[in-house]
Amino acid sequence: MKRILIVALIVLAAAVGRSQTTPAVSLTWSDVSCTAATPCTAQVYRATVTAGASCPAAGGASYTELTAVDSQPAVAGAYTDSTVTAGSTYCWYVTDSFATGGTSPSSPSNIFQLAIPNVPATPTGLTGTVVAGS
């Protein structure tokens, strides 16, 4: 059974014109079944779950296809999910659809679950006093 490894990194990118930051999740995976002879396109799926709940099984109705990443025949792929919301918990998985040859679609990858932390508000009402250093 082919497996795709998903690695996620929460990216807090400064939102233009706002003092808050907007979360995004950068997903990367590796896949040794896509080659020049059997190119494929990766599909990224995501479900939202209640905090503390387990992810549903891959392929279930809870998942929505986010995008098709046409970066093959490379053996690595990447996608940044910038539609996540702070304070929510998400599950992702990836499958491959082969353009020619191979099996379509592939078995789903492992499911990756991540709780997006709340972004603290910008402090207000701060004051300071200059203190002479020694």
C-alpha positions in Angstrom: 0.0 0.0 0.0 1.4 3.3 -1.1 1.7 6.0 1.6 2.2 9.7 1.3 3.9 11.4 4.2 2.2 14.7 5.1 4.2 17.3 7.1 2.6 20.5 8.1 3.9 23.8 9.3 1.7 26.6 10.7 2.6 29.8 9.0 1.5 33.1 10.5 1.6 35.6 7.7 1.1 39.3 8.4 -2.2 40.3 6.8 -1.9 43.4 4.7 -3.3 46.5 6.4 -4.2 44.6 9.6 -2.5 44.3 13.0 -3.5 40.6 13.3 -1.9 37.7 11.6 -3.6 35.1 9.4 -2.8 31.4 9.9 -2.0 29.1 7.0 -0.8 25.5 7.0 1.9 24.4 4.6 1.5 20.7 3.7 4.3 18.7 2.0 4.4 15.1 1.0 6.6 12.6 -0.8 5.4 10.0 -3.2 7.6 7.4 -4.9 4.9 6.0 -7.2 4.8 9.0 -9.5 7.5 8.9 -12.2 8.1 10.3 -15.7 6.5 7.1 -17.1 3.5 7.4 -14.8 2.9 11.1 -14.0 0.2 11.9 -11.6 -1.7 14.8 -10.0 -2.2 14.9 -6.2 -5.6 15.8 -4.7 -5.6 17.4 -1.3 -8.7 16.8 0.9 -9.6 18.5 4.2 -12.2 18.0 7.0 -13.0 20.2 10.0 -13.5 18.4 13.3 -14.5 19.3 16.8 -11.5 20.0 19.1 -10.4 16.7 20.6 -12.3 14.5 18.1 -10.6 12.0 15.9 -10.4 12.5 12.1 -13.0 10.7 10.0 -11.8 7.9 7.7 -10.3 9.1 4.4 -12.7 9.2 1.5 -15.7 10.0 3.8 -18.3 12.7 3.1 -16.8 14.9 5.8 -13.8 15.7 3.5 -13.8 18.4 0.8 -11.3 18.4 -2.1 -9.3 21.6 -1.8 -7.1 21.4 -4.9 -5.4 19.3 -7.4 -1.6 19.8 -7.3 -0.1 19.1 -10.7 3.5 19.0 -9.7 4.3 15.5 -10.8 6.3 13.5 -12.1 8.3 14.9 -9.2 8.3 12.7 -6.1 7.4 15.5 -3.7 4.4 17.9 -3.6 3.4 20.9 -1.6 0.2 22.9 -0.9 -0.5 25.8 1.5 -4.0 25.9 2.9 -4.6 29.5 3.6 -8.3 29.0 4.3 -7.8 27.7 7.9 -9.3 29.6 10.9 -7.6 30.1 14.2 -9.2 28.0 16.9 -10.3 25.3 14.6 -9.1 21.7 14.1 -8.6 20.2 10.7 -7.7 16.8 9.1 -6.0 16.5 5.7 -5.0 13.6 3.4 -3.7 13.3 -0.2 -4.4 10.9 -3.1 -2.9 10.7 -6.6 -4.7 10.3 -9.9 -2.5 8.9 -12.6 -2.7 10.6 -16.0 -1.5 7.5 -17.8 -0.9 4.0 -16.6 -1.0 3.0 -12.9 -4.0 2.8 -10.7 -6.4 5.8 -10.3 -6.8 7.1 -7.7 -4.2 5.8 -5.3 -4.8 4.7 -1.8 -5.2 7.8 0.5 -2.2 9.0 2.5 -2.0 9.0 6.2 -4.4 11.5 7.7 -2.8 14.5 9.3 -4.7 16.3 12.1 -3.8 19.8 13.4 -5.4 22.3 15.8 -4.8 25.8 14.7 -4.0 28.0 17.7 -5.8 31.2 18.4 -3.8 34.2 17.3 -3.4 36.6 20.2 -4.8 40.1 19.7 -2.5 43.0 19.4 -1.9 44.5 22.9 -3.5 47.9 23.5 -3.0 50.5 26.2 0.7 49.8 26.8 2.8 52.4 28.3 6.5 52.5 29.1 9.0 54.2 31.3 12.6 54.8 30.4 14.9 53.4 33.0 18.5 54.3 33.1 20.8 51.4 32.5 23.8 50.5 34.5 
